[in-house]
Structure formats: structure tokens, C-alpha cells
């Protein structure tokens, strides 16, 4: 009788094939800290309340590596850390820090992007489980889909603060060059990591 071995659906499953509850929790927590660290790469722009950060890249990359469920859990853990008052949001802020709009971050102009992080992790993680992270073009498409999922709630909330006639100029257009760079980096990193996993697997006895 032959025993079939399920192929890994995500990069994390390929690297860590067997996990228990404690290890799952550790992986999710570690991913949330990666997102928190990426958020500290931040640049405030004088004309918009939305900063340029590495946060988006941290969200979509961890979701691609972890898959849908653990990717969403990592984002939820990250948001919970901010709600608990930890300085994990961009610029070392937390959910209750005051914004330039005079309200806490959690209900401020960028609050929609926090919701968008969950949607982006859901979309990218789902696509990664269907092997979209294993080729360059599909990785780019998955990252683009994640960015769309992120921007929709982000700009809806931002528009209620700055006006919907200005939302594209303040919430989207200035960030396109950076997003393109992040997508290109993911297109190189993820298929490259899968190639390394395949080589390691073929070399193992």
C-alpha cells in the first residue's frame, strides 16, 4: 500500500512541514512582528495624512508565505497589538495615538487601510495557496490583487476626511511608484524562494 504525501500549499508549509499549536502561534506572532517592523520604515508626506511605509509589503509578503488563514491571523494579531497600545503602527504609533486630523489612528484617515490589510492578506494568502506565488507573473498579479483589496477600504475612509475629489491625489497616486517596487521585489523573492525549496528537496536523500 502506498502512502501519498500532501504537497505543501504555502512556502511556510514547505519549510516547516509539521506544526503544532504552539508552533503555529509562534509563527503567527513572528509574522505580526515582521509587519510591525516593516511599518517603522515610514516617511510622512506634508500634503497627505497617508505615509509611505513598508507596511503593505510586510502584509502581502507574510500572507503569501503563510497562506490565507495564518496570514489573516498575523494581521489580526498585529492590529490587536496596536489596540493594546503597543507602538507597532507606522511612526511608532498605536491605535490610540492622535493623528493630524485630531482623532485616534483607529478612527482616523488611515483607518481604512488597517481594514484593507485584512482583505489584502485574505486575497494574497488565498492565491498563494493556489500556487500563484511560484511564478513571476502570477506573483505580480497576486500582489496587484492584494493592493487593490487594500486600497478600496483605505480610500473610502480617507475620502470621508479629505473629500472624494482629492482622494486619488492624496491616497493613491503618490504611492504607485513605491507599490511597483514592492511588487517587483515580491516577484523576485517568492518564486526564488520556491526554487530554493525545490532544489533542497531534490538534493535531500
Secondary structure, DSSP 8 states (H G I E B T S, - for coil): --------SSHHHHHS----HHHHHHHHHHHHHHHHHHHTSEE--TT-S--EESHHHHHHHHHHHH-HHHHHHHHHHHHHHHHTT-S-BGGGB-TTSB-TTSSBGGGSTTHHHHHHHHHHHHHHHHHHHTTTTSSHHHHHHHHHHHHHHHHHHHHHHHHHHH-TTTHHHHHTGGGHHHHHHHHHHHHHHHHHHHHHHHHHHHH--
